[in-house]
Amino acid sequence: MLKKRLSEQLKFIIEIDKLKAVWRQSYLTDGSRKENSAEHSWHLALMVCVLQEYVPEEINLLHVLKMVLIHDLVEIDAGDTYCYDLAGRAQQAEKERKAAARIFNILPADQAQKLTALWLEFETGVTPEARYAAALDRLQPLLLNYASQGKSWQEHQIEKQQVLERNALIKDSSPVLWDYAWQLFQEAVEKGYLTE
Amino acid sequence: MLKKRLSEQLKFIIEIDKLKAVWRQSYLTDGSRKENSAEHSWHLALMVCVLQEYVPEEINLLHVLKMVLIHDLVEIDAGDTYCYDLAGRAQQAEKERKAAARIFNILPADQAQKLTALWLEFETGVTPEARYAAALDRLQPLLLNYASQGKSWQEHQIEKQQVLERNALIKDSSPVLWDYAWQLFQEAVEKGYLTE
């Protein structure tokens, strides 16, 4: 007989497979297709490992990794709202709260509580770990957009100012990465990937 | 001017985007399509977080997470060889060594060295962390195969004995998870997902 606890954990593991079917607006670097939120979360997790040295504050790396691995799970129910769709984003918060309540609670109560707290920490964005996770969550699509010659920006007629406002929080975690992002914006405008 | 070190790290981050284009033989749980190695790595990383309590040995969770996040990067050059393709697997080792040498060395030397060592640790499979990573690397496709009613097993005419041999190492990390895997095999055979 399978114990209730393990059975709940396995049910959660099967459930989260659905994140592979949530499509984002960013294209892969070669522009061949859009990426999904599971791939994005993996990419982000590896970036977290590689770029930690650019955060001046002390960071608990394990905590950030767990955070980025689960940060998009709510999209299984709530979907991915394009970051420049401001009307959509306003309604999104309530949908995501409900999604978190359903999805994390598939797990045994102690684990559900921990992952919910981790997700709320990410959403609130106050701790150094959450600010680092949020900074890379902005930088990752920026890198993909630049590499795919602004394909997604052009599809949605996004302008430089919108991208700058959206990404300014990178600075709150890492001035070095923000300098780099700034340079990338300039180049994206010069190359015509992004309009002024 | 972008510093050489950050430039190398960003080049690596762009390079690994290619793992999203490496397709595995496992189908998603709903059977709609096969999964790629980036999604698989993400799924595995979350399983690592959720199932740690079933490993009797002491485990450094951060170490396992880094390991599963990078364990398939060599497939960018070497491709994914189906686990039951024994002839293919024999040639794979050399291809993967070359791939590791190229891909990890895009990073600055200190990081390249660490990730190469981590990948070798996974491949060698001796430490508790590597055994746990390997166990879940077997369990994850088993769960997907069962959920998708053995779609991939049937496509490749895989038999129960092959799956049992392939997955026996789960036991070396976690007797509880092995008991569960064993139960899943029995059910897979009873339901006709897997032939005797």
Interface residues (C-beta under 8 A of the other chain):
Chain A: L2 L6 Q9 L10 F12 I13 I14 I16 D17 K18 L19 K20 A21 L28 T29 D30 S32 E35 N36 A38 E39 S41 W42 H43 A45 L46 M47 C49 V50 L51 Y54 L61 L62 L65 K66 L69 I70 L107 Q111 L143 L144 A147 V176 Y180 Q183
Chain B: L2 L6 Q9 L10 F12 I13 I14 I16 D17 K18 L19 K20 A21 L28 T29 D30 S32 E35 N36 A38 E39 S41 W42 H43 A45 L46 M47 C49 V50 L51 Y54 L61 L62 L65 K66 L69 I70 L107 Q111 L143 L144 A147 V176 Y180 Q183
